[in-house]
């Protein structure tokens, strides 16, 4: 068993009220609303549930979502009904647009993250990504949980030279019509592909124009930045699966198309999904994963506590465990999840660092996080998600 906080920390560094939180948070349920579309992630959350049960007698319930907006809508409805203390959502896995929406409507507990002992292990003063969500300051309303980046994959028996850049993807699609697609916006993975495309296509723009991708979208910035995206899609769509006239709804559906051989190149935001799917025989053993050479959209994902959580202290205990070296090292194992840790290893003692030295045998499709020479692209301001989705649907959504 491991301690609930990093042993590298001294008791003097503990928030003054943490002992009280530990006492009040025990023996309570915590309803964790999180995406439930990946068996590997679901299994990890079940492992967490067992550990917090052992440590705190907390009954962690994973409320599986198909879209995070479901939980956002629930909290908003509770606020409208003046249910300010007995909300059904204790923890929520969010980032980007959903965080911006919840913060705007004052649906989140403010400035609680600094009370979490293990948050200091992310070294936030030297790692600003831990306190900014899609460029927006978190205001202590979210705790970082993991990091991910856009990852492409293919079957090496069918594809000898997979496309390594956006221009190559267009040329490859023309030579292999019907063998690539992306999910329909506003699905997270579909939007992620469009954001990656938007960033790359505008790289030759002057800095003051490119920087507007990380600011609230305006009519002027849309006019300057969006035309290259629509021009690229106009060339790409005729060569997509079903000639770009039908789009699947999520990454799982694309993975099934890959397994069926209809697609030959696809992508995910969870690199560990690939070796995991291979181990379950959901993808052929000859599947390989890689990152585009021109860049890979990357983000930190977060967890938050709704303002009306019925079990606020219990939720904080769960978050502290999620940020423990034990839980972060477990999550980073490719056979478990493969999600990159948000902890700064320089903040850990020798034993805690050793937890990250996994000797597990890795499948050749495994992306080695933190070693892979990936050019990481920052997430856009969340306002661009709505803009891109609405304009995409106006162009292609009625087909």
N, C-alpha and C positions, 0 to 999 in steps of 0.2 A: 504494500500500500504506500501511497505517496501523500505528502502533506497537501493541504488545501491551498497553500501558497508556496511560492518558490523559496526554498531554503536559503537561497542567496540573499534574501531580504532579511533585515533585522526586524524584531518586533516593534522597534521605534518607528519604522517606516510604515507600519500598518495604519490605515485610517482609524481614527479614534473610535468610530462607532461600529467597526467591523465585527467585534465580538458580540455586540448586541444584535447585529444582523444575523450572525450565525445562530444565535439562540432563538430568535423569532422566526427564522426561515425553515427550521427543521419540521419534519412531520407534516408537510403540506404537499398538495399536488401542484404541478406546474404544467400548464398547457402551452406547448411549444408549437406554434404554427409555422411550418416550414414546408417547402416544396417536397413532394413525395414521389417524384418521377424517376428516381434512380435507386435501384435495390441496394447498391453499395453504400450510398449515403444513408439510406434508411437503416441499414444494419449498424452503421457507425452510431447513429442516434440511439439505437437500442442498447448498444454498449455503454454509451454515456448514461442512459437511464439506469442501467444496472449499477454503475459506479456511484451515481449520486444517491441511489437507494441505499447502498452500503455506507456511504459517508454521512448522509444527512437524513436518511429515511424520507427522502423526497420521491414522490411518485410522478416521474416525468412522462407526460403523455404527448406523443408526437401526433399532432393534428395535420394530416397530409393534405397539402394544397396542390392544385393543378396550376394555379396562378396566384401570386402573392397578393394581388389586388383583392382577392376574396377576403383575406383577413383585414386589409385596410378598410374595406367597405363595412365589415362587421363592427370595427371600432368606431367608425364614423357614425354608423346607425345607433350604436350605444350612446354616443355623445348626444346625438339628436334626441334620444329618449331620456336624457338626463341620468343615465346610468354611469355615474362618475367614480364608483368605488368597487363595483363587483363585475368587472369586465370578464369576458370569456377567453381573452387572449392575454397570456402572461408574458410570453416571449414571441418575437417574430423575426424571421430571417428576411432581411430586406436590403436593398441598396438602390442607389440612383433615383429614378423617378418616384418610386414608392416612398422613399425616405423624404424626398422634397415635398411630396404631397402631405405626408403625415406631419411633418414639421410645420408646414404652412397652416394646417388646421389644428395645430397644438394638440396632437394626438399621442405625443410621446413624453415619457418622463425626461426632464431636463437635467443635465449636469450630474448624472449619476455614475458615469464611467470612472471618474477619478476615485470613487470610493471602493473600486474593485482592486484588491491588492495585486493580482497578477497582470493588470493592465500596464503597470510600470515595466513589465518584461518586454513590452513591444517597443520600449525606448521612444515614446512619441515625440519627445523634444528634438530628437535627431532623425525622426522618420515621419515626416508630415503626412504620408499616405495613410497613417493610422488614425488621423483626425480629419480627413477630407473624403467625402463620398461623392464620386463623379465631380470632383472639383469644389463641392459645397462643404463648408466647415460643418462638422457634426455637432458642435456645441455640447459635447458630452452626452448626447442622446443615443449614441450607438457605440458598441464595442466591436472592434475588428475581430473576425473569426477565421478568415483564411484568404488565400490569394489564388487567382486562376488566370489563365490566358487562353486565347483562341488557338485551338489545335486542330490541324487537318489530319486526315487519315485515308489510307487507300489499301487495296489488295495488291501486293507486289507481284502476284502471278498474272494479274491483268493489266497493271500499269507499271511500265518500266521506268518512266521518268515523270513523276507527278509534278504539277505546276508549282513553282516556287515563289511566284509573285502574282500580283493582280493582272498585269498584262499577259503573263503566261497562262493564267487561268482562262482568260478569254480565248486565247489561241488554242489551248487544249480543248476547251468546250466546243469550239468550231470543228476540231478534228475528231471529237468524240461526242457527237450530239446526243442529248438525252441522258448523259451519265453524271450530271451534276445538278444540284438545285440548292435552295435554302428555304427555311421555314417562313411561312407567311407572317409578316408584321401584323400586330405588335408583339408577336412571340419573341421572347428574350434573345434566342439564338439567331432568329432572322434579323432583328434589329442590330445585333452585334456584328453580323456580316456587313450590313449596310453602313454601320459606323466605321468599320475598318476600311471599307471601300471609299467612303467620304474622306477620311484622313489621308489615305495614300494618294488619291486623285488630286488633292489640293496641296501636295507637298511643295510644288514649285511656286506657289503663291507667296507674296511678300509676308513677312512675319506678322505684321499688324493685321493682316487678313486672316491668316491661319489661326491666330490667337482667339479669334471670335468664335471658334468652335468650342472654346472653354468658357464662354460667357453666355448669358441668356440670349437665345435666338431672337433676332429682330428681322423685320422685313428686309432691311438692307443687307444683313449678313446672309440671309437665305438667298438673296439674289446673287451675291458674290460667290457662295460656296456650293449650292446645291446643283446647278446645271451640269457639272462634270459627272455627278452621280447618275442623274437621269440619262445622260448621253451614254454612259457605260452600260447601264441596264438595258437600254434600247438595243445595244449590240449583243448583249449576253442572252437576253431572254429567249430569243428564237431557238437557241441551242441548249436550253435547259431541259430537264425532265418534263415530258408532256408539253414541250415547246413554250414553257413558261406560262401556260394557261391554267395550270392548277398547281397549288403549293400545299405541302403538308403543314401540319400545325405545330410540330415540335421536333426536337432532335431525336427522340426515340423512334418516331416514324421514319426519319431519314436513316437511322441505323438499321431498321428493318429492310429498307430499300437496298442498303449496302449488302446486307446478309442475303437478300434475294438475288443479288447481282444486277439489279436495275441501275443502281448508281455505282460508280467506280472511284469517286473521290467525294468525301464528305468532311464534316468538321463538328467540333464540340467545344464547350467551354470547360470540360472536365477531362483533362488528359488521362486521368486514371480510369476513366470509363472504358477506354480501349482494351487494355489488358484484362480488365475485369470481364468485359463482354466476351473476350476470347476464351477466358477460363470457363464461362458458362455455355460455350459453344453458340453464342449469339452472333459472333463474327468469326470468319475463318482464321486459322492459326497464322496465315500468311499476311494478316493485316499489319500495317506499320503506321506509326504516327510521326508527325513532324510539325514544325512551325514555319510559316512563310518567311522567306528571307527579307522581304521588304518591311516586315513588322507584324507584331501580334498584339491585338487589343487585349489589354490587361486591366484587371481591377481587384480591389480588396472588397470582400463581401463582409457584411456586418449583421449584428443582432441587436435588437432594441426592445425596450419594455414599454408597452402602451401606458398612457397616463392613468388609466383606470384598472390596471392589472389588480386582480383580487389577491395575488400572492407575490407582491413586489420583492420582498426580502428573499423569498425562496428562489425567485428568478435570478437574483443577484448571485446567490450561491452557485446556481447552475452555470452562469456566465463565468464566474471565477474558476470553476473547474474546467470549462471549455478552453480557458486561456492558460491552464496549467501546462508545464512541460510534458507531463504524462499524456494528457489528452491531445495536445498539439503534435507530439511525436507519433502517437498512435494514428492520428488522422493523416499524417504525411506519408505513412507506409502505402506503397502502391497497391498492395493486396487488400488494404482497408478502404482507402479513399484516394490517396495520392494528392490531397489538397495541400499546397504549400503553407508552411507555418507563418504566422504573423509575428512570432517572437524573435527578438534580436538575441542571437545565441551568445553574444558578448555579455549579456546580462545574467547568464546562467552559470551555476557552478559546474565542476567537472562531471559530477554524476548526472546532472540534468542534461548536459550536453551529450553525454554518452547515450541517452535515450534516442537521440536522432541518428545514431550510427547503426542503421538497420543492416543486417546481414542477409535479408531475404533475397531469394533468387528472383531476378526480374526478367519478365518476358521481353523479347527484343522490341516490342512495340512501346515499351515504357519510356516516357519522357523523363529524363533526369533533371528534376527541378533544381534551380540554383547553380547548376553546372552548364546547362544548355545555353549556348550563346544566342539568346533570343533578344531581338530588338523590341522592347515593350512599348506599346502605344498607350497613352493615357486616355481614359474615358472622357467623353464629351460632357458638357454641361447637360443636366437631365432634361432641360427644356427642348433639346434637339430630338429626344425620343418621340414626343408628341408630334412635332413638326414633320419628321421623316415618316412616321406611321400614317398620318393623315394624308400627306401628299402621295405616298406610295399607294394607299388604298384608293385614292381618287384616280390614279393612273391604271392600276392593275387589279384592284380588289373586286371589281364587279364581273371579272371574266369567268 
